[in-house]
Amino acid sequence: MATKKMILDLDTGVDDALALAYGIADPAIDLIGVVASYGNNLLEQTAKNSLQLLELLGQNVPVFKGLEHSSTSDHFNVMQVSKEIHGNNGIGDISLPEPTHKIQAQAGVDFIIEAAHQYGKDLIIVPTGPLTNLAAALRKDPQISHLIGNVTLMGGALTVEGNVSDVAEANINQDAKAANEVFTSSLPITMVGLDVTLRTLLTKKETAKWRQLGTKSGTAYADLTNFYIDAYYNLGIDKHGCAIHDPLAVGVAIDPTFVTTLALPMKVITEEHNYARTIGDKMKLNTSHPNVNVAINVDKERFVPSFMEHLTSLLANH
């Protein structure tokens, strides 16, 4: 299989850390850069987390800073529930060495635009946090909506309730305006939302396999994922394991057959009532070719073992 150029746009918490490892481990992916976002933590922290994890995994992938807050605010505060789920440092409060590499001087938004022009249809962008960076890139250079091969995003909920309100999922809720700009653009989008991610669970049986590898990365990834599993249990999110939200988006970006999708012209509600709801636009049902494929079912029996195989192989060697 030919490798695809991929940019991960991460607000690096625990499942983003798992997505990052997957993006490195899958031979079908050429990870050309990581753009940091606010979300699970402050921008400075999420960028540092990505650098530290890349170094832990023996990778020299450039990390760029995105935007520090949503398009409709002038600051960002980390939600208490984010700290409870991801730890105060975003990665399960594990301790990693200070990074030796530096954050790139180029702005993340400019990196996205440059890569779109350089790689065109060979470029896949996988945002696993707010869509603020991608929306800013679209505003700065609208042409990229016709250049980029695919955007596979983790966010939204169509057939199930949200996780921050009855209708809203956390990433979309961080910046509904930006999300609506992305969804209603000409970008070819696959939405990997709570509809499917909540079905893909990891347990301590899986993390024990990483710990048994006896490697630094195996131990670190077991520790940070166990923190996440415990948070899911203690907060009553799921007593059976933790959802691997962000890794599923990476998997679907490479192998769309992991999910069943429904093609819809999508929009995001930005008014107070139903704020951040991701829903089909009834005004466009008969007038446009839908640019969004919404994942509504997942082959978890195939995806979870594939994810484990890739990660265990990577973690065995670092």
PEGI-V727894 format. One record per backbone hydrogen bond with DSSP energy under -0.5 kcal/mol. NH is the residue of the N-H (numbers start at 1). CO is the residue of the C=O. E is the energy in kcal/mol with one decimal. If there is no record, write none. Layout:
BEGIN
NH|CO|E, NH|CO|E
END
This chain:
BEGIN
4|28|-2.6, 5|122|-1.6, 6|30|-2.4, 7|124|-2.2, 8|33|-1.8, 9|7|-0.5, 9|126|-2.3, 10|8|-0.8, 10|35|-1.9, 12|10|-0.6, 17|13|-1.9, 18|14|-1.8, 19|15|-2.1, 20|16|-2.8, 21|17|-1.9, 22|18|-2.1, 23|19|-2.5, 24|20|-1.3, 25|21|-2.5, 26|22|-2.4, 27|25|-0.5, 29|26|-2.1, 30|4|-3.1, 31|29|-0.7, 32|6|-2.2, 32|30|-0.8, 33|6|-0.9, 34|62|-2.4, 35|8|-2.8, 36|34|-0.5, 36|64|-3.3, 37|10|-2.3, 38|67|-0.9, 39|41|-1.8, 46|42|-2.5, 47|43|-2.6, 48|44|-1.8, 49|45|-2.8, 50|46|-2.1, 51|47|-2.1, 52|48|-2.9, 53|49|-2.6, 54|50|-2.4, 55|51|-2.2, 56|52|-2.3, 57|53|-1.9, 58|55|-1.6, 59|54|-3.2, 64|34|-3.1, 66|36|-1.4, 73|70|-1.1, 82|79|-0.6, 83|79|-1.4, 84|80|-2.0, 85|81|-2.0, 86|82|-3.0, 87|83|-2.0, 90|87|-1.1, 92|86|-3.3, 94|91|-1.7, 96|94|-0.5, 104|63|-2.9, 108|65|-3.0, 111|107|-2.0, 112|108|-2.2, 113|109|-1.9, 114|110|-2.7, 115|111|-2.6, 116|112|-2.1, 117|113|-1.8, 118|114|-2.1, 119|115|-3.0, 120|115|-0.5, 120|116|-1.6, 122|119|-2.1, 123|120|-2.1, 124|5|-2.8, 125|150|-2.4, 126|7|-2.9, 127|125|-0.6, 128|9|-2.8, 129|9|-0.6, 130|38|-0.6, 135|131|-2.3, 136|132|-2.1, 137|133|-2.0, 138|134|-2.2, 139|135|-2.2, 140|136|-2.1, 141|137|-2.3, 144|141|-1.9, 145|142|-1.7, 146|143|-2.0, 147|144|-0.8, 148|144|-2.2, 149|120|-1.2, 149|123|-1.1, 150|123|-1.5, 151|188|-2.5, 152|125|-2.0, 153|151|-0.7, 153|190|-2.2, 154|127|-2.5, 155|153|-0.7, 155|192|-1.3, 162|166|-1.1, 163|168|-1.0, 164|168|-2.3, 165|168|-1.2, 169|276|-0.6, 173|169|-2.5, 174|170|-1.5, 175|171|-0.7, 175|172|-0.9, 179|175|-2.3, 180|176|-2.5, 181|177|-2.0, 182|178|-2.1, 183|179|-2.9, 184|180|-2.3, 185|182|-1.3, 189|187|-0.7, 189|291|-2.8, 190|151|-2.8, 191|293|-2.5, 192|153|-3.1, 192|190|-0.7, 193|191|-0.8, 194|156|-2.4, 196|193|-1.6, 197|193|-2.5, 198|194|-1.3, 199|196|-1.5, 200|197|-1.3, 201|199|-0.8, 202|242|-2.4, 206|203|-0.9, 207|203|-1.7, 208|204|-1.6, 209|205|-0.7, 209|206|-0.8, 210|206|-1.0, 211|207|-2.1, 212|208|-2.2, 213|210|-1.1, 214|211|-1.6, 218|315|-0.6, 219|215|-2.3, 220|216|-2.5, 221|217|-2.8, 222|218|-1.8, 223|219|-2.6, 224|220|-2.6, 225|221|-1.8, 226|222|-2.3, 227|223|-1.9, 228|224|-1.4, 229|225|-2.5, 230|226|-2.7, 231|227|-2.1, 232|228|-2.4, 233|229|-2.0, 234|230|-3.3, 235|231|-2.5, 236|233|-0.9, 237|232|-1.8, 238|232|-1.3, 242|202|-2.3, 244|200|-2.3, 245|243|-1.2, 248|244|-1.4, 249|245|-1.1, 250|246|-1.6, 251|247|-2.7, 252|248|-2.8, 253|249|-2.0, 254|250|-1.1, 255|251|-3.1, 258|255|-2.0, 259|256|-1.6, 260|297|-2.5, 262|294|-2.3, 264|292|-2.6, 266|264|-0.8, 267|279|-2.4, 269|277|-2.3, 275|272|-1.6, 276|269|-3.0, 277|274|-2.0, 278|157|-0.5, 278|167|-0.5, 279|267|-2.3, 279|277|-0.6, 281|265|-3.5, 282|280|-0.9, 284|281|-1.8, 285|282|-0.7, 287|284|-0.8, 288|284|-1.5, 290|288|-0.7, 292|264|-0.9, 293|189|-2.7, 294|262|-3.0, 294|292|-0.6, 295|191|-2.8, 295|293|-0.6, 296|260|-3.2, 297|260|-1.3, 299|258|-3.2, 300|298|-1.7, 302|299|-1.2, 303|299|-2.7, 304|300|-1.9, 306|302|-1.5, 307|303|-2.9, 308|304|-2.6, 309|305|-2.5, 310|306|-2.2, 311|307|-2.6, 312|308|-2.9, 313|309|-1.8, 314|310|-1.9, 315|311|-3.2, 316|312|-1.4, 317|314|-1.5, 318|315|-0.8
END
